[in-house]
Amino acid sequence: MISPIKEVIDYKCGDYLKSVIPPHSIVDTFLFYGGKLEFDFAQSDRIVRAHTNRYVIYEFWHCIQEDPDRVVEIATHLHSRQHPISTTLMQDRWSGLRDHYVRAAMFFLLNVYSSDGQVSAGRLSFKNYNPLLLNRLTQCSFENLRINFYKDENPLDGLNYVEGGDYMILPFGKYDYNLFEDGKSYGRETTPLNHMAAKLKFDELQQKAIILYKSHPELFRMYSRYNIKMLDKNGRMTETLDKCEEVLIANF
């Protein structure tokens, strides 16, 4: 099954992770968004608990679980009425729409139109839309997958609520020094992350956990005492830094 939502950060490490995390394991993932890794794990006999502190993300997936046909119907209607100018304006306004199914449909459409998976920002093109993509909304299987929402503004606080799992997957995305955070605005679906605070939180974890990052030289210094694996653009292990696209950091 292919997720109906385009990821902002597209990881290629799924096969490697499945070689490390055995079937029937309970896996907790954080900063949940498009579900590519989560659906893959759930369909490979792992029990997945996906966590997000962004309500609009949780709401979208709740609507898909509850009544995907209704989301498809509304998305089809909205797409037929879209105009480039009004759609760009909708990037700022979609989360304020009254009906949660309309918000879910708009979330889906803006994600489809976008060039990089963002909803509240980024370049849009109607050429990215294909009516066949609507089929993915009705074909989603949530077997072995549970999506949890927590209200804390700090996404790392969700780690405190985990009980009884076997592994944690922490997709931290692209490393940032967080030097210019003051005044920076984020969309409702975006989960800002302080990467130094994330490192300190990781140091405290007692449970087996793996961080996922896109390659950055600072990571090898920060996490030098941990088990680091480098993967190339195809998700295969590499020993060559120049070919490294993803960095996986494990505390076991």
Backbone torsions as a table, in degrees:
resi	resn	phi	psi	omega
1	MET	NA	135.4	178.2
2	ILE	-102.0	132.0	179.4
3	SER	-61.5	143.0	177.0
4	PRO	-75.3	-9.4	-175.6
5	ILE	-108.8	132.5	177.8
6	LYS	-77.4	129.4	179.5
7	GLU	-76.7	144.8	171.9
8	VAL	-73.7	-42.6	174.5
9	ILE	-112.7	115.0	-176.8
10	ASP	-99.4	107.5	-179.3
11	TYR	-88.1	145.2	179.0
12	LYS	-109.0	11.3	-168.9
13	CYS	-94.0	8.9	-174.7
14	GLY	-55.8	-46.8	-178.5
15	ASP	-65.0	-39.9	178.3
16	TYR	-63.7	-43.5	-179.4
17	LEU	-61.0	-38.9	179.3
18	LYS	-68.5	-24.0	176.1
19	SER	-75.8	-20.0	-178.8
20	VAL	-96.4	-37.8	-176.2
21	ILE	-100.9	113.4	-173.6
22	PRO	-70.7	157.5	175.4
23	PRO	-56.4	153.5	178.9
24	HIS	72.3	6.3	174.4
25	SER	-74.4	152.5	171.5
26	ILE	-95.3	118.5	-173.4
27	VAL	-116.9	124.4	174.9
28	ASP	-101.6	125.7	177.1
29	THR	-116.5	152.8	-176.3
30	PHE	-126.7	169.2	-175.7
31	LEU	54.1	40.8	-177.1
32	PHE	-60.6	138.8	178.7
33	TYR	-143.6	-85.3	-174.1
34	GLY	-87.5	-17.9	172.2
35	GLY	82.7	10.5	-177.4
36	LYS	-58.4	-52.8	-179.8
37	LEU	-67.5	-40.3	-175.9
38	GLU	-64.2	-45.9	178.7
39	PHE	-64.6	-38.3	179.3
40	ASP	-62.0	-45.8	178.2
41	PHE	-63.9	-46.3	-176.7
42	ALA	-62.0	-34.4	-179.9
43	GLN	-84.0	-0.5	179.1
44	SER	-115.4	33.2	173.2
45	ASP	65.3	31.9	166.8
46	ARG	-110.1	147.9	175.0
47	ILE	-92.1	121.4	-173.3
48	VAL	-114.2	130.1	171.4
49	ARG	-116.1	106.7	-176.6
50	ALA	-96.0	130.7	-173.8
51	HIS	-118.2	138.9	174.9
52	THR	-143.9	146.1	173.0
53	ASN	-107.1	15.4	176.0
54	ARG	-107.1	110.9	-172.8
55	TYR	-63.4	-35.9	-178.1
56	VAL	-63.3	-30.4	176.9
57	ILE	-72.0	-48.0	177.4
58	TYR	-58.5	-43.1	-178.2
59	GLU	-62.0	-43.4	179.1
60	PHE	-57.5	-50.3	-176.7
61	TRP	-69.3	-31.1	175.3
62	HIS	-62.6	-43.2	178.3
63	CYS	-63.3	-38.1	179.8
64	ILE	-67.7	-36.0	176.5
65	GLN	-70.3	-39.6	-172.6
66	GLU	-78.7	-46.5	-175.9
67	ASP	-156.8	75.0	-178.1
68	PRO	-63.0	-30.8	179.8
69	ASP	-63.6	-34.7	178.9
70	ARG	-68.6	-39.9	177.0
71	VAL	-62.7	-41.4	178.7
72	VAL	-62.5	-45.5	-178.9
73	GLU	-60.6	-45.8	-178.8
74	ILE	-69.0	-41.6	180.0
75	ALA	-62.8	-40.0	178.5
76	THR	-62.5	-43.9	179.1
77	HIS	-65.0	-45.9	-178.2
78	LEU	-64.4	-39.7	-179.3
79	HIS	-63.4	-36.9	-178.7
80	SER	-67.3	-16.6	-177.3
81	ARG	-109.2	5.0	-175.0
82	GLN	-74.5	147.5	174.3
83	HIS	-134.4	142.7	-176.1
84	PRO	-51.0	-41.9	-177.5
85	ILE	-70.5	-48.4	-178.0
86	SER	-65.8	-33.2	-180.0
87	THR	-69.3	-40.1	176.8
88	THR	-62.8	-41.4	175.9
89	LEU	-62.4	-33.5	-177.8
90	MET	-65.6	-21.7	176.7
91	GLN	-59.1	-31.4	178.8
92	ASP	-87.6	-17.7	-167.7
93	ARG	-117.6	-12.5	-169.6
94	TRP	-59.5	-35.1	-176.7
95	SER	-71.5	-12.4	178.1
96	GLY	-94.5	0.3	176.6
97	LEU	-62.6	143.9	-169.1
98	ARG	-70.1	-45.9	-173.2
99	ASP	-86.7	132.5	-176.0
100	HIS	-69.1	-26.6	175.9
101	TYR	-73.5	-33.9	175.1
102	VAL	-67.6	-40.4	175.9
103	ARG	-61.3	-42.5	179.9
104	ALA	-63.1	-42.9	179.0
105	ALA	-64.1	-40.6	179.8
106	MET	-69.5	-37.8	174.4
107	PHE	-56.1	-47.8	179.7
108	PHE	-61.4	-48.6	-176.5
109	LEU	-63.6	-45.9	-179.4
110	LEU	-63.6	-36.1	176.0
111	ASN	-64.8	-42.0	178.5
112	VAL	-65.1	-44.8	-178.2
113	TYR	-66.4	-28.9	-171.2
114	SER	-71.0	156.0	178.9
115	SER	-84.2	-20.5	-172.8
116	ASP	-132.7	14.4	176.2
117	GLY	88.3	-6.7	176.6
118	GLN	-73.8	158.9	-179.8
119	VAL	-111.6	-44.5	-175.2
120	SER	-94.0	2.5	-179.4
121	ALA	-154.2	172.4	176.7
122	GLY	97.1	168.6	-178.4
123	ARG	-80.3	138.2	-178.9
124	LEU	-113.5	148.3	174.6
125	SER	-149.7	127.1	177.5
126	PHE	-67.0	-17.4	179.3
127	LYS	-65.1	-20.7	179.4
128	ASN	-76.2	-12.2	-177.4
129	TYR	-82.3	137.2	174.0
130	ASN	-140.6	124.8	-177.7
131	PRO	-57.0	-22.9	178.3
132	LEU	-66.0	-22.6	178.6
133	LEU	-63.5	-26.4	178.6
134	LEU	-62.3	-27.9	179.6
135	ASN	-61.9	-30.2	-178.8
136	ARG	-65.3	-27.8	179.2
137	LEU	-66.5	-37.3	-177.2
138	THR	-87.8	-11.6	-177.6
139	GLN	-99.4	3.0	-179.6
140	CYS	-65.3	129.6	174.6
141	SER	-110.1	126.8	-179.5
142	PHE	-104.9	19.1	175.3
143	GLU	-63.5	132.8	-178.8
144	ASN	68.8	11.4	-178.0
145	LEU	-129.2	126.2	174.8
146	ARG	-123.9	134.6	-178.2
147	ILE	-108.8	124.7	-176.0
148	ASN	-115.0	143.0	176.5
149	PHE	-116.9	135.4	171.9
150	TYR	-129.9	147.6	-167.8
151	LYS	-84.0	-12.8	-174.6
152	ASP	-57.6	137.8	179.0
153	GLU	-69.4	-34.1	178.7
154	ASN	-82.3	118.0	-177.1
155	PRO	-63.8	-22.8	-179.1
156	LEU	-73.0	-19.1	179.5
157	ASP	-65.4	-22.3	178.8
158	GLY	-63.5	-23.3	179.0
159	LEU	-64.5	-23.3	-178.2
160	ASN	-73.0	-16.9	-174.6
161	TYR	-95.1	-4.5	-174.6
162	VAL	-77.3	132.2	176.5
163	GLU	-136.2	132.8	169.7
164	GLY	78.0	10.7	178.8
165	GLY	-83.5	168.3	178.5
166	ASP	-100.8	-38.4	-177.7
167	TYR	-140.7	151.3	170.2
168	MET	-115.7	138.5	172.7
169	ILE	-115.1	123.2	-175.2
170	LEU	-119.6	91.0	-179.0
171	PRO	-81.5	92.5	-174.1
172	PHE	-87.4	-4.5	169.9
173	GLY	77.4	-127.0	-177.9
174	LYS	-100.4	127.5	-178.7
175	TYR	-66.4	141.9	-179.8
176	ASP	-141.2	141.2	178.5
177	TYR	-75.9	-8.2	178.9
178	ASN	55.3	42.1	-176.4
179	LEU	-84.4	-25.1	-173.3
180	PHE	-126.0	53.0	-176.1
181	GLU	-82.1	-29.1	-177.0
182	ASP	-61.2	126.9	177.6
183	GLY	82.9	-4.7	-179.9
184	LYS	-75.7	133.3	-179.6
185	SER	-104.1	148.0	-178.9
186	TYR	-129.9	150.3	174.4
187	GLY	-72.2	161.8	-178.0
188	ARG	-59.5	-26.6	-177.4
189	GLU	-90.1	-7.5	-176.3
190	THR	-86.7	138.2	-180.0
191	THR	-112.5	96.2	178.4
192	PRO	-64.1	147.9	-178.0
193	LEU	-138.3	129.3	171.9
194	ASN	-87.6	112.5	-170.3
195	HIS	-73.5	-29.1	175.5
196	MET	-71.1	-41.7	176.6
197	ALA	-63.0	-35.9	177.6
198	ALA	-63.2	-40.1	177.7
199	LYS	-62.7	-45.0	-179.8
200	LEU	-63.8	-38.3	177.6
201	LYS	-65.9	-40.3	178.9
202	PHE	-62.1	-38.7	179.1
203	ASP	-60.3	-26.9	-176.2
204	GLU	-87.7	-14.2	-173.6
205	LEU	-66.8	136.8	174.5
206	GLN	-99.0	-23.2	-179.2
207	GLN	-82.2	153.0	176.4
208	LYS	-62.6	129.4	-175.6
209	ALA	-145.5	149.4	177.7
210	ILE	-130.4	126.0	174.5
211	ILE	-92.4	139.6	175.1
212	LEU	-112.6	129.2	177.0
213	TYR	-137.4	151.3	161.6
214	LYS	-76.2	148.6	-170.0
215	SER	-59.5	136.4	175.4
216	HIS	-154.9	134.7	-176.1
217	PRO	-60.0	-29.7	-177.9
218	GLU	-64.5	-27.5	-177.0
219	LEU	-63.1	-35.6	-177.3
220	PHE	-70.3	-25.6	175.2
221	ARG	-80.7	-48.1	-176.6
222	MET	-61.7	-39.9	-173.2
223	TYR	-110.8	31.5	-173.0
224	SER	-61.7	-27.2	-177.4
225	ARG	-88.1	1.3	-179.8
226	TYR	-102.4	171.1	178.3
227	ASN	-80.7	109.6	-176.0
228	ILE	-110.5	131.2	174.3
229	LYS	-120.4	141.3	177.2
230	MET	-108.9	135.3	177.6
231	LEU	-121.5	147.1	179.5
232	ASP	-87.3	-172.4	-174.8
233	LYS	-65.8	-15.8	179.1
234	ASN	-101.2	5.7	179.6
235	GLY	82.0	15.5	178.8
236	ARG	-98.9	148.3	-179.8
237	MET	-64.7	142.3	177.4
238	THR	-139.5	151.2	174.9
239	GLU	-104.4	2.1	-175.5
240	THR	-103.2	119.3	-177.1
241	LEU	-61.4	-36.8	-179.1
242	ASP	-63.5	-25.5	-179.8
243	LYS	-95.7	-2.5	-176.2
244	CYS	-72.9	123.6	177.0
245	GLU	-110.1	-33.6	-178.8
246	GLU	-131.4	144.5	178.4
247	VAL	-118.7	125.6	177.4
248	LEU	-111.5	125.7	-175.3
249	ILE	-119.9	119.5	-176.8
250	ALA	-116.3	147.7	176.9
251	ASN	-99.6	20.9	177.9
252	PHE	-141.7	NA	NA
